[in-house]
Amino acid sequence: MMSGTLIFESSLSDKAARYKELLPQLEALIHGEKDETACLANAAAALAECFHFFWVGFYRVQQTQLILGPFQGPVACTRIHKGKGVCGTAWEKNQTILVPDVEEFPGHIACSSLSRSEIVVPIHFTNGDVAAILDVDSTELNNFDEQDRLGLEAFCKLLEKHLYSA
Ligand code: SME
């Protein structure tokens, strides 16, 4: 897709319907484009537009660190070590982490004091290693639930297949 407008007709509160509308539009956005930065940049923009999240972005695995990639929102920390913060923990444990209250997460890295809850989803290479992580932050406490986990994992699966599969 060269350019275009995203269309969301479901109510912002109907998360499942909203993710269902988002996924085919992500597919259309990345179709025919293999450049990692270009695809992640549009993926972050589409997700931010769909839910008006405070911060949406990717960190890419580079040797022993995560390095900030394409994102939408306020400026953020550029490097996170394995096992550090929510992002580094999701990488180390290779699992989605849902944080209802960032103040309750030991070692949480506060890029913005406005961020109150977050969800982090790993994106894998075919061999299961983590290629990147998706981080989504909200200014509301307890903003993320199972619908977000399912929706964002499906979102990341599309990126996995498109960018990181052999
Ligand atoms: N809160 C994250 C750091 C990244 S920013 O929120 C964009 C963490 O604890 O890993």
Residues whose N, C-alpha, C, O or C-beta is under 5 A from the ligand:
A	BS01	SME	A76 K84 G85 V86 C87 G88 G107 H108 I109 A110 C111 D137
